[in-house]
Amino acid sequence: MKKEKKKPQINPESKAENTTIKEIEPKKKKRGRYVLLYLAIIGFAFYAVITIVNQNIQIADKRAELDEINKQINVVEIQTRYLDKVTGSVYTTALCTLR
């Protein structure tokens, strides 16, 4: 397809036989037309990156907290087993002496 040149428009205000013909040139498109859209996309991308980084930091903090709680649980389990052994042996010796 070949681009067709626009035909010049006749000035409607001129009523003389020798009418002047003005060629209307198309306006150039503005480059700043989508600046707001570009800014919105860049802003969203920046927000997404910051959010992902923040969530990774929170995940690392929660994992450290979980490790600390698991260590505390292990200590309590060891203490409970020790107390069960100690109290079990006391009850066993007490029962044997009563018979």
C-alpha positions as CSV (number, residue, x, y, z in Angstrom):
1,M,0.0,0.0,0.0
2,K,1.3,3.3,-1.0
3,K,0.6,6.3,1.2
4,E,-1.7,8.7,-0.6
5,K,-1.0,12.4,-0.2
6,K,-3.8,14.3,1.2
7,K,-5.5,16.5,-1.2
8,P,-5.2,20.2,-0.4
9,Q,-8.4,21.8,1.1
10,I,-9.9,24.8,-0.4
11,N,-10.4,27.8,1.9
12,P,-14.2,28.0,2.3
13,E,-14.1,31.7,3.2
14,S,-12.7,32.7,-0.2
15,K,-15.4,33.2,-2.8
16,A,-13.4,34.5,-5.7
17,E,-12.7,32.6,-8.8
18,N,-9.0,32.4,-8.1
19,T,-9.3,30.8,-4.8
20,T,-6.2,30.1,-2.8
21,I,-5.4,26.6,-1.9
22,K,-3.9,25.9,1.5
23,E,-2.2,22.7,2.2
24,I,-2.8,21.5,5.7
25,E,0.1,19.6,7.2
26,P,-0.6,17.0,9.8
27,K,0.5,17.8,13.3
28,K,3.4,16.0,14.7
29,K,2.7,13.6,17.5
30,K,4.0,14.6,20.9
31,R,6.6,12.4,22.4
32,G,5.5,13.2,25.9
33,R,2.1,11.7,25.3
34,Y,2.7,8.6,27.4
35,V,5.0,10.1,30.0
36,L,2.4,9.5,32.8
37,L,2.0,5.9,31.7
38,Y,5.7,5.3,31.7
39,L,6.0,6.9,35.2
40,A,3.2,4.7,36.5
41,I,4.9,1.5,35.1
42,I,8.3,2.5,36.6
43,G,6.6,3.4,39.9
44,F,4.8,0.0,40.0
45,A,8.0,-1.9,39.2
46,F,9.9,0.0,42.0
47,Y,7.1,-0.8,44.4
48,A,7.1,-4.4,43.5
49,V,10.9,-4.7,44.0
50,I,10.8,-3.0,47.3
51,T,7.9,-5.2,48.5
52,I,9.7,-8.4,47.5
53,V,12.9,-7.3,49.3
54,N,10.9,-6.4,52.4
55,Q,9.2,-9.7,52.4
56,N,12.5,-11.6,52.1
57,I,13.8,-9.7,55.0
58,Q,10.7,-10.6,57.1
59,I,11.0,-14.2,56.1
60,A,14.7,-14.3,57.2
61,D,13.7,-12.8,60.6
62,K,10.9,-15.3,61.1
63,R,13.2,-18.2,60.3
64,A,15.7,-17.0,62.9
65,E,12.9,-16.6,65.4
66,L,11.7,-20.2,64.5
67,D,15.2,-21.6,65.1
68,E,15.4,-19.9,68.5
69,I,12.0,-21.3,69.5
70,N,13.0,-24.8,68.3
71,K,16.1,-24.6,70.5
72,Q,14.0,-23.6,73.5
73,I,11.6,-26.5,72.8
74,N,14.5,-29.0,72.6
75,V,15.8,-27.7,76.0
76,V,12.4,-28.1,77.6
77,E,12.1,-31.6,76.2
78,I,15.5,-32.6,77.6
79,Q,14.5,-31.1,81.0
80,T,11.2,-33.0,80.9
81,R,13.0,-36.3,80.1
82,Y,15.5,-35.7,82.9
83,L,12.7,-34.9,85.4
84,D,10.8,-38.0,84.3
85,K,13.8,-40.2,85.0
86,V,14.5,-38.6,88.3
87,T,10.9,-38.7,89.5
88,G,10.4,-42.2,88.1
89,S,13.4,-43.6,90.0
90,V,12.2,-41.9,93.2
91,Y,8.7,-43.4,92.9
92,T,10.3,-46.8,92.1
93,T,12.5,-46.8,95.2
94,A,9.6,-45.6,97.3
95,L,7.3,-48.4,96.1
96,C,10.0,-51.0,96.7
97,T,10.6,-49.9,100.3
98,L,6.9,-49.9,101.1
99,R,6.5,-53.6,100.2
